[in-house]
């Protein structure tokens, strides 16, 4: 299970991604939905200790990051929320449904 938001330095759109992995004997399938979103859909504190991501387009819901203040350009914490997307093959991707995920936020 995976959720990500990337905001390039300076200008350009945010990339939001949700992914789920399904495994069995001898196989793994990864289902992913990514969208480009306005920069305002991903905001974060200057010390990287918190962030908010709002879904856009095919990605619905939101997620919140809470972690330690930045050290060497990184913050360790957890991501929680209800970000989701619909995949035509398996239906809803809900990477945060089981509960918060350990997460890292890095300086763009």
C-alpha positions in Angstrom: 0.0 0.0 0.0 1.4 3.3 -1.0 0.4 7.0 -1.3 2.7 9.8 -2.5 2.6 13.5 -3.3 5.5 15.2 -5.1 5.8 19.0 -5.4 8.7 20.2 -7.6 10.8 23.1 -6.5 9.8 26.4 -8.0 6.8 25.7 -10.2 5.0 22.9 -11.9 2.1 20.6 -10.9 2.0 18.3 -7.9 1.9 14.6 -8.7 -0.4 12.5 -6.5 -0.2 8.7 -6.6 -2.1 5.9 -4.8 -1.0 2.3 -5.2 -1.9 -1.2 -4.0 0.0 -4.4 -4.3 -1.6 -7.8 -4.6 0.6 -10.9 -4.2 0.2 -14.6 -4.5 2.3 -17.7 -5.1 4.7 -16.7 -7.9 3.1 -13.3 -8.8 2.7 -9.7 -7.7 0.4 -7.1 -9.3 0.8 -3.4 -8.7 -2.2 -1.2 -9.3 -1.5 2.5 -9.5 -3.4 5.7 -10.3 -1.4 9.0 -10.6 -2.6 12.5 -11.4 -1.1 16.0 -11.9 -2.8 18.5 -9.5 -2.5 22.2 -8.8 0.3 23.1 -6.4 -2.3 24.2 -3.8 -3.4 20.5 -3.3 -0.2 19.8 -1.4 0.8 22.1 1.5 3.5 21.5 4.2 5.0 23.2 7.2 8.4 24.8 6.7 10.0 22.3 9.1 8.2 19.4 7.3 6.5 18.3 10.5 3.1 18.4 8.9 1.4 18.3 5.5 -2.0 18.1 3.8 -2.8 16.5 0.5 -6.2 17.0 -1.2 -7.2 14.6 -3.9 -7.7 15.9 -7.4 -9.3 14.4 -10.5 -9.3 10.6 -10.3 -7.9 10.7 -6.7 -10.5 11.5 -4.1 -10.3 12.4 -0.4 -7.4 13.8 1.6 -4.4 12.8 3.7 -2.6 14.3 6.6 1.1 13.9 7.5 2.3 14.3 11.0 6.0 13.8 11.9 9.1 15.0 13.5 10.7 18.4 12.6 13.0 18.2 9.7 16.6 16.9 10.2 19.0 16.9 7.2 16.0 17.6 4.9 13.8 14.8 6.1 11.0 14.2 8.5 9.8 10.8 9.8 6.1 10.4 10.6 2.8 8.9 9.6 0.3 9.5 6.8 -3.4 9.0 7.4 -6.6 9.9 5.7 -9.0 8.6 3.1 -7.2 9.1 -0.3 -8.6 6.7 -2.8 -8.9 6.1 -6.5 -10.8 3.7 -8.7 -8.9 1.2 -10.9 -10.9 -0.4 -13.8 -9.5 -3.9 -13.0 -9.9 -4.2 -9.2 -12.1 -1.3 -8.2 -11.2 1.1 -5.3 -7.6 1.6 -4.3 -7.5 2.7 -0.6 -3.9 2.6 0.6 -4.7 4.3 3.9 -7.8 2.3 4.8 -6.0 -0.2 7.1 -4.7 2.7 9.1 -1.8 5.2 9.1 1.3 4.4 7.1 4.8 5.1 8.2 6.0 7.9 6.0 8.9 10.2 5.1 8.6 13.8 4.0 11.6 15.3 2.3 12.6 18.8 1.2 11.5 19.4 -2.4 
